[in-house]
Amino acid sequence: MSVVAERLRPTRRLLIDSPITGPLITLVVVVVLFSLFIPNFFTLRSLSGIINAATLTGTITIGVTLLMIAGEFDLSVGPMMAFGGFLYGLNTVEGGNPLWALFLALLVPGVMGAINGIIVNRTHIPSFITTLSTMFIYRGVVWLFSGGQMFQTIEEVPIYSIFNGRLATIADAVEGANFRTAALWWIGLVLLFQYLLVRTRFGNHVFSTGGNVGAAAAQGVNVKRVKLICFILSGVLSGFAGVLLFSQFKTVRIATGAGEELKAIAAAVVGGTLLTGGSGSIVGALLGGLIISTLRTGVVLANLIPADNFEAIVGVTIVGAAIFNHWIRRRSL
């Protein structure tokens, strides 16, 4: 082996071991391919549309990724998102207190997430089954709370622009840059939770819990508390996604959030998170969300398939990402 190769070996190992290597390469390849075959694809207008479309699911994906790294799943994020949207919307209109509305929109889904965690910890029923059940239960709770009716308003409340308003300054200065404030919230949350995951004791406990729960418990990690916190965070972030959604569209329905659980899991997997737990990245989850959003924009603009049949592309992407992630892990051994 040459001296240069020997010196580059640690860097190569670092790149292979990094959970964001796969999704980053995939995103670059997808963007380059679409840019070559679709006129005006690589523009600020397309870029802002891709980011805006990924924001809501991306916010939910942060919590789902934490849970998956800890070895658990949450399929109930959709109704928690809807409940957060209802609580936020109903309490901001007609002179309501926006801070109280935000507090409720985060608190109640957080409690719902805590219920998921308590059931999993106490009964040891797999979280996939537990949250599949609570998904239907929580949807019923949303139906009872809303009276079976959607809620919408035409009232303009200043807090809506704070959470998901148009970034007019950038849009006016740069043509086609139609970004929204929700993207800033999403990026900020990604950076915050990535820091918590890789730079704090809690993050180490999340990885160890998902990697080997028995070994983690033997080393003094309170695995039940770690899982409970992750379930609570998943609920809070789902509620916040409801806040972002209502701030933009000013409407929420009982079916709001339906299918978001699978989109979030897909983004996490495409972003390099292992289904078996113990490995993953919040930044990778962001990249996974951008990959799926980019694919949606690209296949629609290229008129490859109808937009309503995009789920087929998502399915192929998940399988491809899982195979690629497995290959990367084997290369690191």
N, C-alpha and C positions, 0 to 999 in steps of 0.2 A: 504494500500500500504506500502511495506517495505521501510526502510530507504535507502537501496541500490537502489531500483527501483526509489525512489523519486530523488536521486542524479543523476541517469542516464537519467532521463526524459528530461532535456535540451539537452543532447547529442543526444538522440533518435529523438527529435523534429528537431534538426539541420540537421540530416541525412535525415529525411523525407522531409524537406523543400528544401534541396539542389537539384538543377536541374541536378546534375551530378550523383546522387545516382543510379537512374535507369539504365542509360547507363553503369556505372562502373560495377554494378552487372551483367548486361547482357554480357559485354565483358569478365569478369572473367569466367562466366558459359560457354560461347561459347568456349573459349580457353581450359578450362579444359575438356569439352566433346570431342573436336577434339583431344586433346592430349591423351585421353584414348583409342580412337578407330582408330586413324591414326598413324602408326609408324613414328617416327622422325618428327612429326608435330611441337613440341615445340623445335625448334632449331633456331640458329641465322640466318641460311639461310632462313627459312620460315618467321621469324620475320622481317628480312630486306626486303624480298619480299612484305610482307603485308604492311609495312610502305611506301615503294617506290610506291606501286600501289595506295595508298590512298592520296599521296601528292598533285597531281594536283587538283583533286576534292576537297580535303580538304582545299586548298588555296581559291578556289572559295566559299566554304561553309562558310568561315569566314564572308564575305560580305553578303551572303544570310541570314545567321543567324542574323546579326545585323538588317537587314531589316525586317525579320520575327518577331523579338522581338518588333520592332517599328510598327508592324501591317501591313507590306507591303510585296510584293513578287517581284522578278526579274526573269523573264523567258528569258531575252535577254543576259544572261551571256555567252552563247556558242559562238555567233558571235563576242562578244567583246573579248573573249579569242583568237579566230582565228585572229581578226584584230591585236591584240597585238603581236601575233606570226609573222604575216607577216611584220609588221613595224620593229620589232626587228631583224628578219632574214635578210631582205633586206638591212638594214642599218648597219649590222655588217660585211658583207662579202666584199671582194675586197678592203680592207683598210678603211672600214667605221669606223665612230666614235662610239664605243660601248656605251659611256655615252649618246650620242645623241639618239642612237637607244633605249636605255632603257627609256629615257625621253619620247620619242614619244609613245613607247609601253604602258606607263602608262597614259600619258596625253590624248591621243585620246579616249581610252575606258572610262576614267574618264569623258570626255565631253559627251560621249554617255550616261553614267549613269546620268549625270546632266540633259540631255534632258528628260530622263525618269522621273526624279523627278519634273522637271518644268511642264511637261504635267499632271502628277498626281496632283500636287498642284493647277494648274490653272484650270483644267477641272473637277477635282474630279471624274474622271473616275477611277474605281478600278484598282489598279496596276496590278492585274492578267491580265486584258484585255489590259491595256496599254502596258505592256512589252511583252505580247504575240504578239501584233501587231508590236512593234519595233524589236522583234526577227526576224521576216521575213524581215522587212525593212533593218535592219543592215546586215542580211545575203546577201541581194542584194547589199548593199554598199561594202561588202567584195568581192563579185563577180566582181563588177565594178573595184575596186581597183586592184585586182589580174589579171584582164583580163580573168577570168575563169580558170586560170591555178594554179596548185600547185607550191610551191617553195621549193627547197631543195638544199643542198650544201654538199660537202665533205670537205670543208675548216675547219680546226681546229683553232678556235679563243679562246684565253685564257679565255675570259669572260664566255664562255660556261661552263668551268670547275668550275668556281666560283659559278654559279647559279645551275647547275645540273650535276656536275661531280662525278666521283666515289671517295669515301673516301678511297684512296689507303692505307693510313697509318693504318687505322683500319682493312681493309681487309687483309693486309699483316700480321698484328699482330695476328688477330683472324680469324681462318678458318671459312668461311661461312658468315662472317659479311659484306655482300655486300651492305652497306648503301651508299646513295648518298647525296651530299650537299643540294639538294632541301629539304630533310627532316629537316635539320637544319633551313632553311629559314621558313619552315612551322611551326615548333615548336616555333621559335622566334616570328613569326607573331601572333600565338595563344596567347602567353604570353603577347605580347604588347596589343592586342585588348581585352583580358580578363581584363587586368589592366584598360584600358580605360572604359570598361563596368561597372566594379564594384567599381572603386576607383575615378572616376571623375564625375563632374557635367554633362558632356555630356552623360555619361552612365546612370545616373539617369533620364535624360530627355528621353533617348531612352526607358527605361522601362515604364516611366509614359505615354509617347506617345502611346505605344502599349497597355498599360493596360486600359487607359481611356482617349481618346484624348480630350474630352470635359473638364474633370477635369484638365488635364495637361495645356490646354490653359487658363483655369480660374486661374491657379496658376502662370501664367506668362511665361510658356514654349512656345517658338516659334516652334510649332510643324512642320510648313512647312520647317523651316530651318533644323530641326533635320532630317526630312525625306529626304530632298535634300542632306544633307551630307552623309546619309546612302546609297543613290543611287549612289553618286559619289564614295564612298569607294567600293561599289560592283563592279563598273566598273573598278576602279584601280586594285583591286585584281584579277579580271578576266584577265585584261591585263598582270598582273604579272604571272598568271598561263600560259599564252601564252609564256611568256619569259622562264619559266621553261621547258615547253614542247619542244620548239625549241632548247633550250640548250642541251637537251638530245638526241632528235631524228633528229635534223637538218633538219626537214621537216615540212611543214604546208600546209593544204589544205583548200578549201572553207568550207568543211563540218567539219573541226576541231571544237571540242567543242559541236557537236550535241548531245543532251541528257544530257549534263552536268548540265543543270538547274534542271532536275528532280533528278539526283543523289545528287546534293547539298541539295535540299529540303529534300530528303530522309535522308541524313546524319544528317541534322539539327533536323528533327523530331525524328529519332532514338536517337539522342543525348539529347533529353529532351526539345527541343524548342516547345512551343505550337503554333499550327496553328492559333490560335485566337490572338496571340501577348501578350506582357506584361511579358513573362517569357522565360528564356532560358540561355544558357551559351556557350561561345566560347570553353571552355575546353570540355564541353559536346558534342559540334559539332565535335571536334577532336575525341572523343571516338566513336561517331556515325560513322564517316568515317572509323575508325579502325574496328568497328564491321562489317560493310558491306564488307570491304576488307578481313577480317578474314573469313567471311562466304563464300566469293567467293573462296578463297584459299582452305578452308576445303572441300566444296562440290565438287570441281574439283578433289582434291587429293583422296577423298573418292569415286569418280566416281558415285556420287548420281544422278546427272543430267548432261546433256551436258553443257559446259561452255557458249554456245550461248543462253541458256535458263535460265541464272542466274537471269534475271529480275523478274521471278516468285518468286524467293526466296526474292528478294528485296521487292516485293509487300507484301508478307506475313510478312516480318520483319517490314515494316512500320505500318501495321495494329496492329501487336503485340505490337510494341513500343507505338503507340497511346493509346491502351487500358491500357498498363502498366503505362504510364505517367498519364493517367486520374485516375487510381487507387491510385497512389502515391499522387496526388493532393487532392483527397477525404480523404485520410488518414491524411493529414496535416490540414484539416479543424477542 
